Amino acid sequence: MKRDILGVVLCGGESSRMGRDKASLKMRPGVTQLERQLSLLEPFCNRLAVSLGPASRAEREVPEGIERIWDLPEWEGPMSGMLAALKSGGGWPVLAIACDMPYLEASDLLQLIHRRDPSRLATAFVASDGLPDPMCALYEGAALEALEEEAKSGRRSLRRFLKGPKVERVEPADSRFLASVNDLQELDRARRALRDPRD
Ligand SMILES: Nc1nc2c(ncn2[C@@H]2O[C@H](COP(=O)(O)OP(=O)(O)OP(=O)(O)O)[C@@H](O)[C@H]2O)c(=O)[nH]1
């Protein structure tokens, strides 16, 4: 069921380890990583957007009808993308996922949505290193002010923010779905593991 949530695929990085734009790489024949992530968010979100940064080359990959949200020039990194997304969201919660997390499934997003507590600032999965993962998390509209304070005080880490109070942390039984792909070998492994028998 769709909700008043802004679903955002983070595509603002440099993709330096991959050596080419990660969003545009095909997960399956005819389906880019970006398209796959948008289709995961689509059933849950009344608005969909792609988060773009100054170093990313993903703008041309954004399908028609999908919003583009540019990082705020005064900040850097994914923190800048989240601040821009929350501003664009106008108070709506933002469900943010990275473009390079191919193992993520709709059921994982549903788990986040079900665990959501709107009186908190965010709901985030805890990864295998025991730290919350900012690349698959639901940020409440009220997180904007708190994140701005973090950014202004020089603390520009989303992970650090998610370790703080008023954040719901969800420990999955198996956190492998949070793995990201950063080089062609990892991408190939993911393609093989997720191959659709119809392809
Ligand atoms: N909006 C936005 N997204 C970012 C930014 N940096 C990274 N991301 C996204 O965050 C996710 C994880 O990024 P990383 O793998 O840490 O960084 P990357 O730049 O994509 O890749 P590397 O250059 O190899 O580190 C990806 O979906 C990126 O597109 C940024 O500055 N702005």
PDBQT file of the ligand as one rigid body, heavy atoms in Angstrom, charges set to zero:
ROOT
HETATM    1  N1  LIG A 201      23.236  12.313  -2.748  1.00  0.00    +0.000 N 
HETATM    2  C1  LIG A 201      24.449  11.791  -2.513  1.00  0.00    +0.000 A 
HETATM    3  N2  LIG A 201      24.604  10.457  -2.514  1.00  0.00    +0.000 NA
HETATM    4  C2  LIG A 201      25.842   9.966  -2.289  1.00  0.00    +0.000 A 
HETATM    5  C3  LIG A 201      26.959  10.790  -2.062  1.00  0.00    +0.000 A 
HETATM    6  N3  LIG A 201      28.056  10.006  -1.866  1.00  0.00    +0.000 NA
HETATM    7  C4  LIG A 201      27.622   8.735  -1.974  1.00  0.00    +0.000 A 
HETATM    8  N4  LIG A 201      26.286   8.705  -2.242  1.00  0.00    +0.000 N 
HETATM    9  C5  LIG A 201      25.468   7.507  -2.470  1.00  0.00    +0.000 C 
HETATM   10  O1  LIG A 201      25.565   6.678  -1.330  1.00  0.00    +0.000 OA
HETATM   11  C6  LIG A 201      25.637   5.301  -1.716  1.00  0.00    +0.000 C 
HETATM   12  C7  LIG A 201      26.899   4.685  -1.179  1.00  0.00    +0.000 C 
HETATM   13  O2  LIG A 201      27.974   5.381  -1.732  1.00  0.00    +0.000 OA
HETATM   14  P1  LIG A 201      29.495   4.928  -1.588  1.00  0.00    +0.000 P 
HETATM   15  O3  LIG A 201      29.684   3.573  -2.167  1.00  0.00    +0.000 OA
HETATM   16  O4  LIG A 201      29.914   5.097  -0.180  1.00  0.00    +0.000 OA
HETATM   17  O5  LIG A 201      30.235   6.029  -2.439  1.00  0.00    +0.000 OA
HETATM   18  P2  LIG A 201      30.312   6.166  -3.999  1.00  0.00    +0.000 P 
HETATM   19  O6  LIG A 201      30.743   7.553  -4.252  1.00  0.00    +0.000 OA
HETATM   20  O7  LIG A 201      29.066   5.707  -4.665  1.00  0.00    +0.000 OA
HETATM   21  O8  LIG A 201      31.470   5.178  -4.437  1.00  0.00    +0.000 OA
HETATM   22  P3  LIG A 201      33.062   5.339  -4.154  1.00  0.00    +0.000 P 
HETATM   23  O9  LIG A 201      33.515   6.574  -4.871  1.00  0.00    +0.000 OA
HETATM   24  O10 LIG A 201      33.642   4.101  -4.748  1.00  0.00    +0.000 OA
HETATM   25  O11 LIG A 201      33.209   5.437  -2.650  1.00  0.00    +0.000 OA
HETATM   26  C8  LIG A 201      25.543   5.279  -3.233  1.00  0.00    +0.000 C 
HETATM   27  O12 LIG A 201      24.193   5.053  -3.550  1.00  0.00    +0.000 OA
HETATM   28  C9  LIG A 201      25.994   6.674  -3.615  1.00  0.00    +0.000 C 
HETATM   29  O13 LIG A 201      25.461   7.118  -4.858  1.00  0.00    +0.000 OA
HETATM   30  C10 LIG A 201      26.771  12.209  -2.092  1.00  0.00    +0.000 A 
HETATM   31  O14 LIG A 201      27.691  13.009  -1.931  1.00  0.00    +0.000 OA
HETATM   32  N5  LIG A 201      25.485  12.643  -2.315  1.00  0.00    +0.000 N 
ENDROOT
TORSDOF 0
